[in-house]
Amino acid sequence: MAATIKTKQEIEVLREGGGRLAGILKKIVSAAKPGLSTWELDRLAEELIFEFGGRPSFKGYKGKRDPRPYPGSMCISVNDEIVHAIPRQDKILKEGDVVGLDIGMWWPANAASSFQLPASSKRKNGLCTDMAVTIGIGEISPEAERLIRASREALDLGIRAVHPGARVGDLGYAIQKHLEAHNLGIIRNLAGHGVGYEVHEEPLIPNFGQPHTGVELKENMVIALEPMATLGDWRVRLADDGWTFKTVDGSLGAHFEHTLAVTKSGAEVLTVI
């Protein structure tokens, strides 16, 4: 399937939905404290998504290779978990943990919303945005701080590389160069992607690459960039739950993500307040 081009009206909807999603994630970050379970954070996320007029895009998601629908409204990955960890009542956050918070939302959730999708839209029940941050719980180690800071900076650099005519390899190269400069492992079998009509669309956007290679970006494409890095080996393994990706060596991981639109002047980040 080819990458999709959104209309200006659809990008307006994605901008509004992305701003609401950013507000939700900000509240979740503030709530993440020692003693709270990842299940409790997920319950808060679901309540906020509905309160903000959306619908969780992760809950019930089932890709072509996924064994069962995803049960949570967000992915909450702790320490050596890179992405897609299922929230659990028995997973309690503690001082020093490194926690990835990944969340997506369809917005508006229904036709009764006062913010209507254009009649031409290919998606009648809302459009999807996606974002993630990695945070420390309480005081974390200097190495964990380095991992989080460099991964966040890599996302910023990837965003700066976005413009019509740029290629996917340009974005991956910008991310890769920064992470390698900080001696971090770059996850190679998970990647960013197109987003909007579906949770995952073309193109696939790896966090490494060669300049001037890959799919060409065009104006009004909507993509999600998401650098994923580790303090050790870049390789990951899939846990027994069929969803959670963990580092093979138990090293800490970090994950950042924004949904953005390709504009004439560069990237417009849609998942900001």
FIZA-24688 format. One record per residue (C-alpha): z negated, y negated, x negated; residue number from 1; residue in one letter. Coordinates in Angstrom, 1 decimal, m for minus. Layout:
FIZA-24688
Z/Y/X/NUM/a $
...
//
This chain:
FIZA-24688
0.0/0.0/0.0/1/m $
1.0/m3.4/m1.4/2/a $
m1.5/m6.3/m1.8/3/a $
m1.8/m8.4/1.3/4/t $
m1.3/m12.1/1.7/5/i $
m3.7/m13.8/4.1/6/k $
m2.8/m16.8/6.3/7/t $
m4.5/m20.1/5.9/8/k $
m6.3/m19.6/9.2/9/q $
m7.6/m16.2/8.0/10/e $
m8.8/m17.7/4.7/11/i $
m10.7/m20.3/6.8/12/e $
m12.4/m17.4/8.6/13/v $
m13.1/m15.6/5.3/14/l $
m14.5/m18.9/3.9/15/r $
m17.0/m19.2/6.9/16/e $
m17.9/m15.5/6.8/17/g $
m18.3/m15.6/3.0/18/g $
m20.6/m18.6/3.2/19/g $
m22.8/m16.8/5.7/20/r $
m22.8/m13.7/3.6/21/l $
m24.0/m15.8/0.6/22/a $
m26.8/m17.2/2.7/23/g $
m27.8/m13.7/3.7/24/i $
m27.9/m12.4/0.1/25/l $
m29.9/m15.5/m1.0/26/k $
m32.6/m14.5/1.5/27/k $
m32.5/m10.9/0.3/28/i $
m32.9/m11.9/m3.3/29/v $
m36.0/m14.0/m2.4/30/s $
m37.5/m11.0/m0.5/31/a $
m37.1/m8.5/m3.4/32/a $
m40.6/m8.1/m4.8/33/k $
m42.6/m5.4/m6.4/34/p $
m43.9/m2.9/m3.8/35/g $
m41.0/m3.3/m1.5/36/l $
m38.8/m0.3/m0.8/37/s $
m35.0/m0.5/m1.1/38/t $
m34.9/0.8/2.5/39/w $
m37.0/m2.2/3.7/40/e $
m34.5/m4.5/1.9/41/l $
m31.6/m2.8/3.6/42/d $
m33.3/m3.2/7.0/43/r $
m33.7/m6.9/6.3/44/l $
m30.0/m7.1/5.3/45/a $
m28.9/m5.5/8.6/46/e $
m31.1/m7.8/10.7/47/e $
m29.7/m10.9/8.9/48/l $
m26.1/m9.8/9.2/49/i $
m26.4/m9.5/12.9/50/f $
m28.4/m12.7/13.1/51/e $
m25.6/m14.5/11.3/52/f $
m23.0/m13.2/13.7/53/g $
m21.5/m10.4/11.6/54/g $
m21.4/m6.7/11.3/55/r $
m22.2/m4.6/8.2/56/p $
m19.0/m3.5/6.5/57/s $
m20.6/m0.8/4.3/58/f $
m22.5/1.1/7.1/59/k $
m20.4/4.0/8.2/60/g $
m17.8/3.4/5.5/61/y $
m16.0/6.5/4.5/62/k $
m13.2/6.4/1.9/63/g $
m10.7/9.1/1.2/64/k $
m12.9/10.8/m1.4/65/r $
m16.3/10.2/0.2/66/d $
m18.1/13.2/1.5/67/p $
m19.9/11.4/4.4/68/r $
m20.2/7.9/5.9/69/p $
m22.3/5.5/3.9/70/y $
m25.7/5.2/5.7/71/p $
m26.9/1.8/4.6/72/g $
m25.9/m1.8/5.3/73/s $
m26.0/m2.6/1.6/74/m $
m26.0/m0.8/m1.7/75/c $
m29.2/m1.3/m3.8/76/i $
m28.9/0.1/m7.3/77/s $
m31.9/0.2/m9.6/78/v $
m32.0/0.4/m13.4/79/n $
m29.5/3.1/m14.5/80/d $
m27.8/3.1/m11.1/81/e $
m24.6/1.1/m11.4/82/i $
m23.3/0.9/m7.8/83/v $
m23.4/2.4/m4.3/84/h $
m27.0/3.6/m4.4/85/a $
m28.3/4.5/m1.0/86/i $
m31.4/2.6/0.2/87/p $
m34.4/4.9/0.5/88/r $
m38.0/4.6/1.8/89/q $
m39.4/6.4/m1.3/90/d $
m37.7/4.1/m3.8/91/k $
m40.2/1.3/m4.4/92/i $
m39.3/m1.7/m6.5/93/l $
m41.6/m2.3/m9.5/94/k $
m42.2/m5.0/m12.1/95/e $
m39.5/m4.9/m14.8/96/g $
m36.8/m3.2/m12.6/97/d $
m33.2/m4.3/m12.8/98/v $
m31.7/m4.3/m9.3/99/v $
m28.1/m4.6/m8.2/100/g $
m27.7/m6.0/m4.6/101/l $
m24.2/m5.4/m3.2/102/d $
m23.4/m6.4/0.4/103/i $
m20.4/m6.8/2.7/104/g $
m19.8/m8.1/6.2/105/m $
m17.2/m8.3/8.9/106/w $
m17.2/m11.7/10.5/107/w $
m17.0/m12.8/13.3/108/p $
m18.4/m9.6/14.8/109/a $
m16.8/m9.8/18.2/110/n $
m14.4/m11.7/20.4/111/a $
m17.3/m13.7/22.0/112/a $
m17.7/m15.7/18.8/113/s $
m17.0/m19.4/19.0/114/s $
m15.1/m19.1/15.6/115/f $
m12.0/m17.2/16.6/116/q $
m9.5/m15.3/14.5/117/l $
m5.9/m16.5/14.8/118/p $
m3.8/m14.6/17.2/119/a $
m1.5/m13.5/14.3/120/s $
m4.4/m11.9/12.4/121/s $
m3.9/m8.2/11.5/122/k $
m7.7/m7.7/12.0/123/r $
m9.0/m8.5/15.5/124/k $
m12.6/m7.6/15.0/125/n $
m13.5/m9.9/12.0/126/g $
m12.5/m10.2/8.4/127/l $
m14.4/m8.7/5.4/128/c $
m16.1/m10.4/2.5/129/t $
m18.0/m8.7/m0.3/130/d $
m20.4/m9.9/m3.0/131/m $
m23.1/m8.6/m5.4/132/a $
m25.7/m9.9/m7.8/133/v $
m28.1/m8.2/m10.2/134/t $
m31.6/m9.5/m10.5/135/i $
m34.8/m8.7/m12.3/136/g $
m38.0/m7.8/m10.5/137/i $
m40.8/m9.9/m12.0/138/g $
m40.7/m10.1/m15.8/139/e $
m37.9/m8.0/m17.4/140/i $
m37.1/m7.2/m21.0/141/s $
m35.0/m9.5/m23.2/142/p $
m32.3/m6.8/m23.3/143/e $
m32.2/m6.7/m19.5/144/a $
m31.9/m10.4/m19.4/145/e $
m29.0/m10.3/m21.9/146/r $
m27.2/m7.7/m19.8/147/l $
m27.6/m9.7/m16.6/148/i $
m26.6/m13.0/m18.2/149/r $
m23.5/m11.7/m19.9/150/a $
m22.3/m9.8/m16.8/151/s $
m22.7/m12.9/m14.7/152/r $
m20.8/m14.9/m17.3/153/e $
m18.0/m12.3/m17.4/154/a $
m17.5/m12.8/m13.6/155/l $
m17.2/m16.5/m14.1/156/d $
m14.6/m16.0/m16.9/157/l $
m12.7/m13.6/m14.7/158/g $
m12.6/m16.2/m11.9/159/i $
m11.4/m18.9/m14.3/160/r $
m8.4/m16.6/m15.2/161/a $
m7.2/m16.5/m11.6/162/v $
m4.1/m18.5/m10.5/163/h $
m0.7/m17.7/m8.9/164/p $
1.4/m15.9/m11.5/165/g $
m1.6/m14.5/m13.4/166/a $
m1.7/m10.7/m13.7/167/r $
m4.5/m8.3/m13.1/168/v $
m4.5/m7.5/m16.8/169/g $
m5.3/m11.2/m17.6/170/d $
m8.5/m11.0/m15.4/171/l $
m9.6/m7.7/m16.9/172/g $
m9.0/m8.9/m20.4/173/y $
m11.1/m12.1/m19.8/174/a $
m14.0/m9.9/m18.5/175/i $
m13.6/m7.2/m21.2/176/q $
m13.6/m9.7/m24.1/177/k $
m16.8/m11.3/m23.0/178/h $
m18.7/m8.1/m22.3/179/l $
m17.5/m6.6/m25.6/180/e $
m18.7/m9.7/m27.5/181/a $
m22.2/m9.0/m26.2/182/h $
m22.0/m5.3/m27.2/183/n $
m22.1/m4.0/m23.6/184/l $
m20.5/m0.9/m22.2/185/g $
m17.7/m1.7/m19.7/186/i $
m17.4/0.6/m16.7/187/i $
m13.8/1.9/m16.7/188/r $
m13.6/4.1/m13.6/189/n $
m14.8/1.6/m11.1/190/l $
m13.1/m1.7/m10.4/191/a $
m12.6/m4.8/m8.3/192/g $
m10.1/m4.9/m5.5/193/h $
m8.3/m6.7/m2.7/194/g $
m10.4/m7.4/0.4/195/v $
m10.2/m9.0/3.8/196/g $
m8.5/m6.8/6.3/197/y $
m10.3/m3.7/4.8/198/e $
m13.3/m3.2/2.6/199/v $
m11.0/m2.0/m0.2/200/h $
m7.4/m3.1/m0.5/201/e $
m4.8/m3.3/m3.2/202/e $
m4.6/m4.4/m5.9/203/p $
m7.1/m2.5/m8.0/204/l $
m8.7/m4.9/m10.6/205/i $
m10.2/m3.1/m13.6/206/p $
m12.8/m4.9/m15.8/207/n $
m10.6/m4.4/m18.9/208/f $
m6.9/m4.9/m19.5/209/g $
m4.1/m6.3/m21.5/210/q $
m2.8/m9.8/m20.9/211/p $
0.4/m10.3/m18.9/212/h $
0.3/m6.7/m17.5/213/t $
m0.4/m5.4/m14.0/214/g $
0.1/m6.7/m10.5/215/v $
0.9/m10.4/m10.2/216/e $
m1.4/m12.6/m8.2/217/l $
0.2/m14.7/m5.4/218/k $
m1.1/m17.6/m3.5/219/e $
m3.4/m16.6/m0.5/220/n $
m4.2/m13.2/m1.9/221/m $
m7.9/m12.5/m1.4/222/v $
m9.6/m10.4/m4.1/223/i $
m13.1/m9.3/m5.1/224/a $
m13.9/m9.4/m8.8/225/l $
m16.8/m7.3/m9.9/226/e $
m17.8/m6.8/m13.5/227/p $
m20.0/m3.7/m14.1/228/m $
m21.6/m3.3/m17.5/229/a $
m24.3/m1.2/m19.3/230/t $
m26.6/m1.6/m22.3/231/l $
m25.3/1.8/m23.6/232/g $
m22.6/4.3/m22.8/233/d $
m19.9/3.0/m20.4/234/w $
m19.5/6.4/m18.8/235/r $
m21.0/7.1/m15.4/236/v $
m21.8/10.2/m13.3/237/r $
m21.9/10.7/m9.6/238/l $
m25.4/11.6/m8.3/239/a $
m26.0/14.5/m5.9/240/d $
m26.0/12.2/m2.9/241/d $
m22.3/11.8/m3.3/242/g $
m22.5/8.0/m3.5/243/w $
m24.6/6.7/m6.3/244/t $
m23.0/6.1/m9.7/245/f $
m25.4/6.3/m12.6/246/k $
m25.0/5.8/m16.4/247/t $
m24.7/9.1/m18.3/248/v $
m27.3/8.1/m20.9/249/d $
m29.9/6.4/m18.6/250/g $
m29.1/2.9/m19.9/251/s $
m29.5/m0.1/m17.6/252/l $
m26.6/m1.4/m15.7/253/g $
m25.6/m4.7/m14.0/254/a $
m23.0/m5.6/m11.4/255/h $
m21.8/m9.0/m10.1/256/f $
m19.2/m9.7/m7.5/257/e $
m17.5/m12.6/m5.6/258/h $
m14.8/m12.6/m3.0/259/t $
m12.2/m15.3/m3.8/260/l $
m8.9/m16.6/m2.6/261/a $
m5.9/m17.3/m4.9/262/v $
m4.9/m21.0/m4.5/263/t $
m2.3/m23.2/m6.1/264/k $
m5.0/m24.7/m8.3/265/s $
m6.8/m21.5/m9.2/266/g $
m9.5/m19.5/m7.5/267/a $
m11.6/m20.6/m4.6/268/e $
m14.8/m18.6/m4.4/269/v $
m15.4/m17.7/m0.8/270/l $
m18.9/m16.1/m1.1/271/t $
m20.8/m19.3/m1.7/272/v $
m23.0/m21.4/0.5/273/i $
//
